[in-house]
Amino acid sequence: MALHRGLLREGFKLPTCEKHFHDYDETWLILSGRGTGYWIDHDGFREEFTLEAGDVWMIPAGFEHGSEGFADTKSNSEDFRIQVFNGTLAAGHHVLGHHYVEQSGYIPRLTLTKTPTDRYKQKLRSNRGVTFVEKGKAKFGAVDCPPLREGEILCRTVVSGLTNGTERNSLLGGNYGGAFPRRAGYQRVAEIVELGGGVARRIYKTGDLIFSGRSSGIGHVEYFTCNVANPNDEDMLLVKLAKDGSIDPIAASLFGIASVALHDIRRADVRLGEELLVIGAGPVGQLVAQVGRAAGARTTLVDLDEARLKLGLSLGPLTVFQPTPAETLVDHFGRDRFDVIMETSGAPVLDAVLGTDWAGGLLKPKGRLALIGGRGEVGYTFNAGQAREIEVLHASHFVQSDLEEVSRLASLGILKTRELITKVVPISECEAVYAELVEAPSNLLGVAFDWRCA
């Protein structure tokens, strides 16, 4: 078939037409007048037609046909004018023109060939991932591959980052946990491998590198989907990463924790020149300290681990302190010292932060305390917080605008995540990492699982 430009503006008069056939479908367009037509089908049955202006007569391949005109005149009307176009020409078709059964000795017949295709079918892929099969035990193996739906992109993980606190909590059946088996984790650097229907091709292309921070049970998997239909969705949690190498995929594998840190700083409304204390120098605490410093706060980081404090100092201007039984936080800093305290450790430090009586603790009057990370019950002396009108703040997961800001700060070199990654492990060896996370969590800081060498 083809485009026939101007076909209806042309045509030719047809008084009569002898009997003949073609090995392709032929269509008559009746432009004016009246005439007749007939065909003889593959089985030899003849059928007569009266043709008038506006009619379309399609003659199947192999049907003998012609026009003998009306019985009284042996001709069509003087103004009978038609135009003709051919159907699909099969491979090996005969020369265009009239052919006759009496001469050729055969009748052509077109058949339908159905060629299997997976053009619009979901491509079946094997998928692998990390599953928490029971309390304290993680297994790496086969998982379901998600279907690709309208408005989604299918991604293949390049590097995924361990979310120490969240995943340990879930693995041990804590308040982030639930029924086993289950998956956890929300840091994936991945390559787009397929676009679903309705995806904006001008924005997303196969081969693009992205970071995805969605949780909702996805966890560490090789293939996953992301819905990108609404670019203004604050829960999309996806950013494209530059292909120029300005952001290392391994460094980007901690963008989820970094976004949590930035969200927490925004939640606590940390301001220029304020005194900020960050308790706990794990991955979240390190990043809270960096973002707090970027926000203009005078930032202090405390932890029991000297090596983690040294790491914090190496990443930018910072005050650090390592408390001991002989010198506690209150001993060292005194009361009414800090405008904001970000508690990321989960340690029993609220008596020091808020105090146990009217005298108060580390926070200034009307200070702000943000409790970060998963916790069960939280207890503190109410009068100590009441006396100083302390704000006790909760923070949840980050949103799209947090992730976009993290990506910007990282590209500028203001936010440093690669330095926090102390282990890069092939994903096939992840079970040993999870065993260590259960037994000796303080041994792990930033961990990246590399899927490229699995």
C-alpha positions as a Markdown table, in Angstrom:
| # | Residue | x | y | z |
|---|---|---|---|---|
| 1 | Met | 0.0 | 0.0 | 0.0 |
| 2 | Ala | 1.1 | 3.6 | -0.5 |
| 3 | Leu | 0.0 | 7.2 | -0.3 |
| 4 | His | -1.7 | 8.1 | -3.6 |
| 5 | Arg | -1.6 | 11.9 | -3.8 |
| 6 | Gly | -4.3 | 13.6 | -5.9 |
| 7 | Leu | -5.8 | 10.2 | -6.9 |
| 8 | Leu | -9.4 | 11.5 | -6.8 |
| 9 | Arg | -8.6 | 14.4 | -9.1 |
| 10 | Glu | -7.7 | 12.1 | -12.0 |
| 11 | Gly | -9.4 | 9.0 | -13.3 |
| 12 | Phe | -10.4 | 7.6 | -16.8 |
| 13 | Lys | -13.5 | 6.7 | -18.7 |
| 14 | Leu | -14.4 | 3.0 | -18.8 |
| 15 | Pro | -17.0 | 2.0 | -21.4 |
| 16 | Thr | -16.3 | -1.7 | -20.8 |
| 17 | Cys | -13.4 | -3.9 | -19.5 |
| 18 | Glu | -12.5 | -7.5 | -20.6 |
| 19 | Lys | -12.3 | -10.3 | -18.0 |
| 20 | His | -8.9 | -10.6 | -16.3 |
| 21 | Phe | -7.2 | -11.1 | -12.9 |
| 22 | His | -4.3 | -9.8 | -10.7 |
| 23 | Asp | -2.3 | -11.4 | -8.0 |
| 24 | Tyr | -3.0 | -8.4 | -5.7 |
| 25 | Asp | -6.1 | -6.8 | -4.5 |
| 26 | Glu | -7.4 | -4.0 | -6.8 |
| 27 | Thr | -9.8 | -1.2 | -5.8 |
| 28 | Trp | -12.1 | 0.8 | -8.2 |
| 29 | Leu | -13.1 | 4.2 | -7.1 |
| 30 | Ile | -16.3 | 5.3 | -9.0 |
| 31 | Leu | -15.8 | 9.0 | -9.7 |
| 32 | Ser | -18.9 | 9.7 | -11.9 |
| 33 | Gly | -21.6 | 8.1 | -13.9 |
| 34 | Arg | -23.0 | 4.5 | -13.7 |
| 35 | Gly | -21.6 | 1.2 | -14.8 |
| 36 | Thr | -21.4 | -2.5 | -14.1 |
| 37 | Gly | -18.9 | -4.9 | -12.8 |
| 38 | Tyr | -18.6 | -8.6 | -12.1 |
| 39 | Trp | -16.2 | -11.0 | -10.5 |
| 40 | Ile | -15.7 | -14.8 | -10.6 |
| 41 | Asp | -14.3 | -15.9 | -7.2 |
| 42 | His | -11.8 | -18.6 | -6.5 |
| 43 | Asp | -14.5 | -21.3 | -6.6 |
| 44 | Gly | -15.9 | -20.2 | -9.9 |
| 45 | Phe | -19.0 | -18.4 | -8.7 |
| 46 | Arg | -19.9 | -15.2 | -10.6 |
| 47 | Glu | -21.5 | -12.1 | -9.0 |
| 48 | Glu | -22.8 | -9.0 | -10.7 |
| 49 | Phe | -22.5 | -5.4 | -9.3 |
| 50 | Thr | -24.0 | -2.0 | -10.3 |
| 51 | Leu | -21.5 | 0.7 | -9.8 |
| 52 | Glu | -22.4 | 4.4 | -9.2 |
| 53 | Ala | -20.6 | 7.6 | -8.4 |
| 54 | Gly | -19.2 | 7.5 | -4.8 |
| 55 | Asp | -18.9 | 3.7 | -4.7 |
| 56 | Val | -15.7 | 1.8 | -3.9 |
| 57 | Trp | -15.3 | -1.7 | -5.3 |
| 58 | Met | -12.5 | -3.8 | -3.9 |
| 59 | Ile | -11.6 | -6.9 | -5.9 |
| 60 | Pro | -9.6 | -9.7 | -4.1 |
| 61 | Ala | -6.5 | -11.1 | -5.6 |
| 62 | Gly | -7.2 | -13.9 | -8.0 |
| 63 | Phe | -10.8 | -13.0 | -8.6 |
| 64 | Glu | -11.4 | -12.7 | -12.4 |
| 65 | His | -13.4 | -9.5 | -13.1 |
| 66 | Gly | -14.5 | -7.1 | -15.7 |
| 67 | Ser | -17.2 | -4.8 | -16.9 |
| 68 | Glu | -19.6 | -5.6 | -19.8 |
| 69 | Gly | -21.8 | -2.5 | -19.5 |
| 70 | Phe | -25.6 | -2.5 | -19.3 |
| 71 | Ala | -27.6 | -5.1 | -21.2 |
| 72 | Asp | -29.4 | -2.6 | -23.4 |
| 73 | Thr | -26.4 | -0.6 | -24.5 |
| 74 | Lys | -23.5 | -3.1 | -24.0 |
| 75 | Ser | -21.7 | -0.2 | -22.4 |
| 76 | Asn | -21.4 | 1.9 | -19.2 |
| 77 | Ser | -22.8 | 5.4 | -19.2 |
| 78 | Glu | -20.8 | 7.9 | -21.2 |
| 79 | Asp | -19.7 | 9.7 | -18.1 |
| 80 | Phe | -18.7 | 6.6 | -16.2 |
| 81 | Arg | -15.2 | 7.5 | -14.9 |
| 82 | Ile | -13.1 | 5.5 | -12.4 |
| 83 | Gln | -9.8 | 5.5 | -10.7 |
| 84 | Val | -7.9 | 2.4 | -9.7 |
| 85 | Phe | -5.3 | 1.6 | -7.1 |
| 86 | Asn | -3.5 | -1.6 | -6.2 |
| 87 | Gly | -3.3 | -3.4 | -2.8 |
| 88 | Thr | -0.1 | -4.8 | -1.3 |
| 89 | Leu | 2.2 | -6.4 | -3.9 |
| 90 | Ala | 3.5 | -9.7 | -2.5 |
| 91 | Ala | 7.0 | -10.8 | -3.2 |
| 92 | Gly | 7.2 | -12.4 | -6.6 |
| 93 | His | 4.1 | -10.7 | -7.9 |
| 94 | His | 3.5 | -10.8 | -11.7 |
| 95 | Val | 4.1 | -7.8 | -13.9 |
| 96 | Leu | 1.4 | -5.1 | -13.4 |
| 97 | Gly | -1.3 | -5.4 | -15.9 |
| 98 | His | -4.1 | -7.7 | -17.0 |
| 99 | His | -3.6 | -11.5 | -16.8 |
| 100 | Tyr | -5.8 | -14.2 | -18.0 |
| 101 | Val | -6.6 | -17.6 | -16.5 |
| 102 | Glu | -6.9 | -19.1 | -20.0 |
| 103 | Gln | -3.2 | -18.2 | -20.6 |
| 104 | Ser | -1.6 | -18.5 | -17.2 |
| 105 | Gly | -3.3 | -21.7 | -16.1 |
| 106 | Tyr | -3.5 | -20.7 | -12.4 |
| 107 | Ile | -5.6 | -18.7 | -10.0 |
| 108 | Pro | -3.5 | -16.8 | -7.3 |
| 109 | Arg | -4.7 | -16.7 | -3.7 |
| 110 | Leu | -3.1 | -14.6 | -0.9 |
| 111 | Thr | -2.6 | -16.2 | 2.5 |
| 112 | Leu | -2.1 | -14.6 | 5.9 |
| 113 | Thr | 1.2 | -15.3 | 7.7 |
| 114 | Lys | 1.3 | -14.5 | 11.4 |
| 115 | Thr | 4.8 | -13.7 | 12.6 |
| 116 | Pro | 5.2 | -13.9 | 16.4 |
| 117 | Thr | 6.5 | -10.7 | 18.0 |
| 118 | Asp | 7.1 | -9.3 | 21.5 |
| 119 | Arg | 7.1 | -5.7 | 20.3 |
| 120 | Tyr | 4.3 | -4.7 | 22.7 |
| 121 | Lys | 4.6 | -7.5 | 25.2 |
| 122 | Gln | 6.3 | -7.1 | 28.6 |
| 123 | Lys | 9.8 | -8.5 | 28.1 |
| 124 | Leu | 10.4 | -11.3 | 30.6 |
| 125 | Arg | 13.5 | -10.8 | 32.6 |
| 126 | Ser | 15.0 | -12.6 | 35.5 |
| 127 | Asn | 15.4 | -10.4 | 38.5 |
| 128 | Arg | 17.6 | -10.6 | 41.6 |
| 129 | Gly | 17.4 | -8.9 | 45.0 |
| 130 | Val | 17.9 | -8.9 | 48.7 |
| 131 | Thr | 15.2 | -10.4 | 50.8 |
| 132 | Phe | 15.0 | -10.4 | 54.6 |
| 133 | Val | 13.7 | -14.0 | 54.9 |
| 134 | Glu | 13.5 | -14.1 | 58.7 |
| 135 | Lys | 14.5 | -12.1 | 61.7 |
| 136 | Gly | 18.3 | -11.3 | 61.4 |
| 137 | Lys | 18.8 | -13.2 | 58.1 |
| 138 | Ala | 19.1 | -11.7 | 54.6 |
| 139 | Lys | 19.3 | -13.7 | 51.4 |
| 140 | Phe | 20.4 | -12.7 | 47.9 |
| 141 | Gly | 18.5 | -14.5 | 45.1 |
| 142 | Ala | 15.7 | -14.5 | 42.6 |
| 143 | Val | 12.8 | -12.0 | 43.1 |
| 144 | Asp | 9.8 | -11.0 | 40.9 |
| 145 | Cys | 10.4 | -8.7 | 38.0 |
| 146 | Pro | 7.9 | -5.8 | 38.0 |
| 147 | Pro | 5.7 | -5.2 | 34.9 |
| 148 | Leu | 6.3 | -2.0 | 33.0 |
| 149 | Arg | 3.1 | 0.1 | 33.1 |
| 150 | Glu | 2.0 | 3.4 | 31.5 |
| 151 | Gly | 4.0 | 6.4 | 32.6 |
| 152 | Glu | 6.8 | 4.2 | 34.1 |
| 153 | Ile | 10.5 | 3.6 | 33.3 |
| 154 | Leu | 12.2 | 0.3 | 33.8 |
| 155 | Cys | 15.6 | 0.6 | 35.5 |
| 156 | Arg | 18.6 | -1.7 | 36.1 |
| 157 | Thr | 20.6 | -1.0 | 39.3 |
| 158 | Val | 24.2 | -0.1 | 38.9 |
| 159 | Val | 25.0 | 0.6 | 42.6 |
| 160 | Ser | 22.8 | 0.5 | 45.7 |
| 161 | Gly | 23.5 | 2.0 | 49.1 |
| 162 | Leu | 22.9 | 0.4 | 52.4 |
| 163 | Thr | 20.6 | 2.4 | 54.7 |
| 164 | Asn | 22.2 | 1.2 | 58.0 |
| 165 | Gly | 19.6 | 2.2 | 60.6 |
| 166 | Thr | 16.5 | 1.6 | 58.6 |
| 167 | Glu | 17.6 | -1.8 | 57.2 |
| 168 | Arg | 18.9 | -3.0 | 60.6 |
| 169 | Asn | 15.7 | -2.0 | 62.2 |
| 170 | Ser | 13.6 | -3.8 | 59.6 |
| 171 | Leu | 15.9 | -6.9 | 59.6 |
| 172 | Leu | 15.6 | -7.3 | 63.3 |
| 173 | Gly | 11.8 | -6.8 | 63.3 |
| 174 | Gly | 11.8 | -3.3 | 64.8 |
| 175 | Asn | 9.2 | -0.7 | 64.5 |
| 176 | Tyr | 10.1 | -0.3 | 60.8 |
| 177 | Gly | 9.7 | -4.0 | 60.3 |
| 178 | Gly | 6.8 | -6.3 | 59.8 |
| 179 | Ala | 6.1 | -9.7 | 58.6 |
| 180 | Phe | 8.9 | -11.7 | 56.9 |
| 181 | Pro | 9.9 | -12.1 | 54.1 |
| 182 | Arg | 10.3 | -8.5 | 53.3 |
| 183 | Arg | 12.7 | -6.0 | 51.5 |
| 184 | Ala | 14.1 | -2.7 | 52.7 |
| 185 | Gly | 16.3 | 0.1 | 51.5 |
| 186 | Tyr | 15.8 | 3.1 | 49.3 |
| 187 | Gln | 19.1 | 4.1 | 47.6 |
| 188 | Arg | 19.5 | 2.9 | 44.0 |
| 189 | Val | 21.7 | 4.3 | 41.2 |
| 190 | Ala | 20.4 | 2.8 | 38.0 |
| 191 | Glu | 20.4 | 2.9 | 34.2 |
| 192 | Ile | 17.1 | 3.3 | 32.3 |
| 193 | Val | 16.6 | 0.2 | 30.1 |
| 194 | Glu | 13.1 | 0.7 | 28.8 |
| 195 | Leu | 10.4 | 3.4 | 28.6 |
| 196 | Gly | 6.7 | 2.7 | 29.2 |
| 197 | Gly | 3.9 | 4.3 | 27.2 |
| 198 | Gly | 3.3 | 8.0 | 27.9 |
| 199 | Val | 6.8 | 8.7 | 29.2 |
| 200 | Ala | 8.2 | 12.0 | 28.0 |
| 201 | Arg | 10.9 | 11.0 | 25.6 |
| 202 | Arg | 12.4 | 14.5 | 25.6 |
| 203 | Ile | 13.2 | 14.1 | 29.3 |
| 204 | Tyr | 14.0 | 10.3 | 29.7 |
| 205 | Lys | 16.0 | 8.1 | 27.4 |
| 206 | Thr | 17.3 | 4.6 | 27.6 |
| 207 | Gly | 20.9 | 4.7 | 28.9 |
| 208 | Asp | 20.2 | 7.7 | 31.2 |
| 209 | Leu | 21.6 | 7.3 | 34.7 |
| 210 | Ile | 19.2 | 8.0 | 37.6 |
| 211 | Phe | 19.0 | 7.9 | 41.4 |
| 212 | Ser | 15.8 | 6.5 | 42.9 |
| 213 | Gly | 14.9 | 7.0 | 46.5 |
| 214 | Arg | 11.5 | 5.3 | 46.7 |
| 215 | Ser | 11.1 | 2.8 | 49.5 |
| 216 | Ser | 7.7 | 1.0 | 49.6 |
| 217 | Gly | 9.3 | -2.4 | 49.7 |
| 218 | Ile | 11.5 | -2.2 | 46.6 |
| 219 | Gly | 14.8 | -2.5 | 48.4 |
| 220 | His | 17.9 | -3.7 | 46.7 |
| 221 | Val | 16.8 | -5.3 | 43.4 |
| 222 | Glu | 18.4 | -5.5 | 40.0 |
| 223 | Tyr | 15.3 | -4.3 | 38.0 |
| 224 | Phe | 12.6 | -1.9 | 39.3 |
| 225 | Thr | 10.2 | 0.6 | 37.9 |
| 226 | Cys | 9.6 | 4.3 | 38.6 |
| 227 | Asn | 6.5 | 6.3 | 37.8 |
| 228 | Val | 7.6 | 9.5 | 36.1 |
| 229 | Ala | 4.2 | 10.6 | 34.7 |
| 230 | Asn | 3.9 | 13.6 | 37.0 |
| 231 | Pro | 7.1 | 15.7 | 37.1 |
| 232 | Asn | 5.7 | 17.7 | 40.0 |
| 233 | Asp | 5.1 | 14.7 | 42.3 |
| 234 | Glu | 7.0 | 15.3 | 45.5 |
| 235 | Asp | 7.0 | 11.5 | 46.1 |
| 236 | Met | 8.6 | 10.7 | 42.8 |
| 237 | Leu | 12.1 | 10.7 | 44.5 |
| 238 | Leu | 14.1 | 10.5 | 41.3 |
| 239 | Val | 16.8 | 12.6 | 39.7 |
| 240 | Lys | 18.8 | 12.2 | 36.6 |
| 241 | Leu | 22.6 | 12.1 | 37.1 |
| 242 | Ala | 25.0 | 13.7 | 34.7 |
| 243 | Lys | 26.8 | 11.5 | 32.2 |
| 244 | Asp | 29.9 | 13.6 | 32.3 |
| 245 | Gly | 31.2 | 11.8 | 35.4 |
| 246 | Ser | 30.8 | 14.8 | 37.7 |
| 247 | Ile | 28.9 | 12.6 | 40.1 |
| 248 | Asp | 30.3 | 9.2 | 40.9 |
| 249 | Pro | 27.6 | 6.5 | 40.9 |
| 250 | Ile | 29.1 | 5.0 | 44.1 |
| 251 | Ala | 28.9 | 8.5 | 45.8 |
| 252 | Ala | 25.4 | 8.9 | 44.5 |
| 253 | Ser | 24.4 | 5.6 | 46.2 |
| 254 | Leu | 24.1 | 7.6 | 49.5 |
| 255 | Phe | 21.8 | 10.3 | 48.1 |
| 256 | Gly | 18.9 | 8.8 | 50.0 |
| 257 | Ile | 20.5 | 9.2 | 53.4 |
| 258 | Ala | 21.8 | 12.6 | 52.3 |
| 259 | Ser | 18.3 | 13.6 | 51.4 |
| 260 | Val | 17.0 | 12.4 | 54.8 |
| 261 | Ala | 19.7 | 14.7 | 56.4 |
| 262 | Leu | 18.7 | 17.7 | 54.3 |
| 263 | His | 15.0 | 17.1 | 55.0 |
| 264 | Asp | 15.8 | 16.9 | 58.8 |
| 265 | Ile | 17.7 | 20.2 | 58.7 |
| 266 | Arg | 14.8 | 21.8 | 56.9 |
| 267 | Arg | 12.3 | 20.3 | 59.4 |
| 268 | Ala | 14.3 | 21.8 | 62.3 |
| 269 | Asp | 14.5 | 25.1 | 60.5 |
| 270 | Val | 18.2 | 25.5 | 61.1 |
| 271 | Arg | 19.3 | 29.1 | 60.5 |
| 272 | Leu | 22.4 | 31.1 | 59.7 |
| 273 | Gly | 24.5 | 31.6 | 62.8 |
| 274 | Glu | 22.6 | 29.2 | 65.1 |
| 275 | Glu | 24.4 | 26.8 | 67.4 |
| 276 | Leu | 23.7 | 23.2 | 66.1 |
| 277 | Leu | 24.6 | 20.0 | 67.9 |
| 278 | Val | 24.5 | 16.7 | 66.0 |
| 279 | Ile | 24.5 | 13.6 | 68.3 |
| 280 | Gly | 25.8 | 10.6 | 66.5 |
| 281 | Ala | 28.4 | 10.5 | 63.7 |
| 282 | Gly | 27.0 | 7.6 | 61.7 |
| 283 | Pro | 26.1 | 8.1 | 58.0 |
| 284 | Val | 23.0 | 10.3 | 58.8 |
| 285 | Gly | 24.8 | 12.3 | 61.5 |
| 286 | Gln | 27.8 | 13.0 | 59.3 |
| 287 | Leu | 25.4 | 14.3 | 56.5 |
| 288 | Val | 23.3 | 16.3 | 58.9 |
| 289 | Ala | 26.5 | 18.0 | 60.1 |
| 290 | Gln | 27.4 | 18.8 | 56.5 |
| 291 | Val | 24.0 | 20.2 | 55.5 |
| 292 | Gly | 23.8 | 22.1 | 58.8 |
| 293 | Arg | 27.2 | 23.7 | 58.1 |
| 294 | Ala | 26.0 | 24.5 | 54.5 |
| 295 | Ala | 22.9 | 26.2 | 56.0 |
| 296 | Gly | 25.2 | 28.5 | 58.0 |
| 297 | Ala | 24.9 | 26.9 | 61.4 |
| 298 | Arg | 27.9 | 26.7 | 63.8 |
| 299 | Thr | 28.0 | 22.9 | 63.9 |
| 300 | Thr | 29.2 | 20.5 | 66.6 |
| 301 | Leu | 29.3 | 16.8 | 66.1 |
| 302 | Val | 29.6 | 14.3 | 69.0 |
| 303 | Asp | 30.1 | 10.6 | 69.1 |
| 304 | Leu | 31.8 | 7.9 | 71.1 |
| 305 | Asp | 33.9 | 6.8 | 68.1 |
| 306 | Glu | 37.0 | 8.9 | 67.6 |
| 307 | Ala | 37.6 | 7.7 | 64.1 |
| 308 | Arg | 34.2 | 8.9 | 63.0 |
| 309 | Leu | 34.8 | 12.3 | 64.6 |
| 310 | Lys | 38.1 | 12.5 | 62.7 |
| 311 | Leu | 36.2 | 11.7 | 59.5 |
| 312 | Gly | 33.7 | 14.5 | 60.2 |
| 313 | Leu | 36.6 | 17.0 | 60.7 |
| 314 | Ser | 38.2 | 15.9 | 57.4 |
| 315 | Leu | 35.0 | 16.9 | 55.5 |
| 316 | Gly | 34.9 | 20.6 | 56.6 |
| 317 | Pro | 35.0 | 23.1 | 59.4 |
| 318 | Leu | 33.4 | 21.5 | 62.5 |
| 319 | Thr | 33.7 | 21.3 | 66.3 |
| 320 | Val | 33.8 | 17.7 | 67.6 |
| 321 | Phe | 33.6 | 16.2 | 71.0 |
| 322 | Gln | 34.0 | 12.6 | 72.3 |
| 323 | Pro | 32.1 | 12.3 | 75.6 |
| 324 | Thr | 33.5 | 10.0 | 78.4 |
| 325 | Pro | 32.1 | 8.9 | 81.8 |
| 326 | Ala | 34.5 | 11.5 | 83.3 |
| 327 | Glu | 33.3 | 14.3 | 81.0 |
| 328 | Thr | 29.7 | 14.2 | 79.9 |
| 329 | Leu | 27.9 | 16.4 | 77.3 |
| 330 | Val | 26.6 | 18.7 | 80.0 |
| 331 | Asp | 30.0 | 18.8 | 81.7 |
| 332 | His | 31.7 | 19.9 | 78.5 |
| 333 | Phe | 29.1 | 22.2 | 77.0 |
| 334 | Gly | 27.1 | 23.4 | 80.0 |
| 335 | Arg | 23.4 | 24.2 | 80.0 |
| 336 | Asp | 21.5 | 26.4 | 77.6 |
| 337 | Arg | 24.2 | 26.1 | 74.9 |
| 338 | Phe | 22.4 | 25.0 | 71.6 |
| 339 | Asp | 19.6 | 26.4 | 69.5 |
| 340 | Val | 19.0 | 23.1 | 67.7 |
| 341 | Ile | 19.9 | 19.5 | 68.6 |
| 342 | Met | 19.6 | 16.7 | 66.0 |
| 343 | Glu | 19.6 | 13.4 | 67.8 |
| 344 | Thr | 20.6 | 10.7 | 65.3 |
| 345 | Ser | 22.1 | 8.0 | 67.5 |
| 346 | Gly | 19.1 | 6.6 | 69.3 |
| 347 | Ala | 21.3 | 6.6 | 72.5 |
| 348 | Pro | 19.7 | 7.5 | 75.9 |
| 349 | Val | 20.8 | 11.1 | 75.8 |
| 350 | Leu | 17.5 | 13.0 | 76.3 |
| 351 | Asp | 18.2 | 13.7 | 80.0 |
| 352 | Ala | 21.3 | 15.6 | 78.9 |
| 353 | Val | 19.5 | 17.3 | 76.0 |
| 354 | Leu | 16.4 | 18.4 | 77.9 |
| 355 | Gly | 17.5 | 18.1 | 81.6 |
| 356 | Thr | 15.7 | 16.2 | 84.3 |
| 357 | Asp | 14.4 | 19.2 | 86.2 |
| 358 | Trp | 13.5 | 22.9 | 85.9 |
| 359 | Ala | 17.2 | 23.7 | 85.4 |
| 360 | Gly | 17.1 | 22.3 | 81.9 |
| 361 | Gly | 19.8 | 20.8 | 79.7 |
| 362 | Leu | 21.9 | 21.5 | 76.6 |
| 363 | Leu | 19.1 | 23.3 | 74.7 |
| 364 | Lys | 18.5 | 27.0 | 75.0 |
| 365 | Pro | 15.0 | 28.2 | 76.0 |
| 366 | Lys | 12.6 | 27.7 | 73.0 |
| 367 | Gly | 15.2 | 25.5 | 71.4 |
| 368 | Arg | 14.4 | 22.7 | 68.9 |
| 369 | Leu | 15.1 | 19.0 | 69.3 |
| 370 | Ala | 14.7 | 16.8 | 66.2 |
| 371 | Leu | 14.6 | 13.0 | 66.8 |
| 372 | Ile | 15.9 | 11.2 | 63.7 |
| 373 | Gly | 15.5 | 7.6 | 62.8 |
| 374 | Gly | 13.4 | 4.7 | 63.9 |
| 375 | Arg | 12.5 | 4.5 | 67.6 |
| 376 | Gly | 10.0 | 2.7 | 69.8 |
| 377 | Glu | 8.9 | 4.6 | 72.9 |
| 378 | Val | 10.6 | 7.9 | 73.7 |
| 379 | Gly | 10.6 | 9.2 | 77.3 |
| 380 | Tyr | 11.8 | 12.4 | 78.8 |
| 381 | Thr | 11.1 | 14.6 | 81.8 |
| 382 | Phe | 8.2 | 16.7 | 80.7 |
| 383 | Asn | 8.8 | 19.6 | 83.1 |
| 384 | Ala | 12.3 | 20.0 | 81.8 |
| 385 | Gly | 10.9 | 20.6 | 78.2 |
| 386 | Gln | 8.0 | 22.6 | 79.5 |
| 387 | Ala | 10.0 | 25.0 | 81.5 |
| 388 | Arg | 12.0 | 26.1 | 78.4 |
| 389 | Glu | 9.2 | 25.6 | 75.9 |
| 390 | Ile | 11.3 | 23.2 | 73.9 |
| 391 | Glu | 10.0 | 22.0 | 70.5 |
| 392 | Val | 10.3 | 18.3 | 70.1 |
| 393 | Leu | 10.2 | 17.6 | 66.3 |
| 394 | His | 9.6 | 14.4 | 64.3 |
| 395 | Ala | 10.9 | 14.0 | 60.7 |
| 396 | Ser | 9.7 | 11.5 | 58.1 |
| 397 | His | 11.1 | 10.4 | 54.7 |
| 398 | Phe | 12.5 | 13.0 | 52.3 |
| 399 | Val | 10.6 | 14.5 | 49.3 |
| 400 | Gln | 11.5 | 15.2 | 45.7 |
| 401 | Ser | 12.7 | 18.8 | 46.4 |
| 402 | Asp | 15.1 | 17.5 | 49.1 |
| 403 | Leu | 16.6 | 15.0 | 46.6 |
| 404 | Glu | 17.0 | 17.7 | 43.9 |
| 405 | Glu | 18.8 | 20.0 | 46.4 |
| 406 | Val | 21.1 | 17.1 | 47.4 |
| 407 | Ser | 22.0 | 16.5 | 43.8 |
| 408 | Arg | 22.8 | 20.1 | 43.3 |
| 409 | Leu | 25.0 | 20.4 | 46.5 |
| 410 | Ala | 26.8 | 17.2 | 45.5 |
| 411 | Ser | 27.5 | 18.5 | 42.0 |
| 412 | Leu | 29.0 | 21.7 | 43.5 |
| 413 | Gly | 31.2 | 19.7 | 45.9 |
| 414 | Ile | 29.5 | 21.1 | 49.0 |
| 415 | Leu | 27.9 | 17.8 | 50.0 |
| 416 | Lys | 30.4 | 14.9 | 50.2 |
| 417 | Thr | 29.1 | 11.3 | 50.3 |
| 418 | Arg | 31.9 | 9.3 | 48.7 |
| 419 | Glu | 34.2 | 9.9 | 51.7 |
| 420 | Leu | 31.6 | 8.2 | 53.9 |
| 421 | Ile | 31.6 | 4.9 | 52.0 |
| 422 | Thr | 34.1 | 2.6 | 53.6 |
| 423 | Lys | 33.1 | -0.6 | 51.8 |
| 424 | Val | 32.2 | -1.3 | 48.2 |
| 425 | Val | 31.0 | -4.8 | 48.0 |
| 426 | Pro | 29.8 | -6.9 | 45.0 |
| 427 | Ile | 26.1 | -7.5 | 45.6 |
| 428 | Ser | 26.7 | -11.2 | 45.5 |
| 429 | Glu | 28.5 | -10.9 | 48.8 |
| 430 | Cys | 25.8 | -8.8 | 50.5 |
| 431 | Glu | 24.8 | -11.6 | 52.9 |
| 432 | Ala | 28.0 | -11.2 | 54.9 |
| 433 | Val | 27.4 | -7.5 | 55.2 |
| 434 | Tyr | 24.0 | -8.0 | 56.6 |
| 435 | Ala | 25.4 | -10.5 | 59.1 |
| 436 | Glu | 27.8 | -7.8 | 60.2 |
| 437 | Leu | 25.0 | -5.2 | 60.3 |
| 438 | Val | 23.2 | -7.4 | 62.8 |
| 439 | Glu | 26.2 | -8.4 | 65.0 |
| 440 | Ala | 28.5 | -5.4 | 64.8 |
| 441 | Pro | 26.7 | -2.4 | 63.3 |
| 442 | Ser | 29.3 | 0.1 | 64.5 |
| 443 | Asn | 31.8 | -1.5 | 62.2 |
| 444 | Leu | 29.9 | -0.3 | 59.2 |
| 445 | Leu | 29.6 | 3.3 | 58.0 |
| 446 | Gly | 28.8 | 3.8 | 54.3 |
| 447 | Val | 28.3 | 0.6 | 52.3 |
| 448 | Ala | 27.8 | 0.5 | 48.5 |
| 449 | Phe | 26.6 | -2.7 | 46.8 |
| 450 | Asp | 28.1 | -2.9 | 43.3 |
| 451 | Trp | 25.8 | -4.7 | 40.8 |
| 452 | Arg | 28.3 | -4.3 | 37.9 |
| 453 | Cys | 30.5 | -7.1 | 39.2 |
| 454 | Ala | 27.8 | -9.5 | 40.4 |
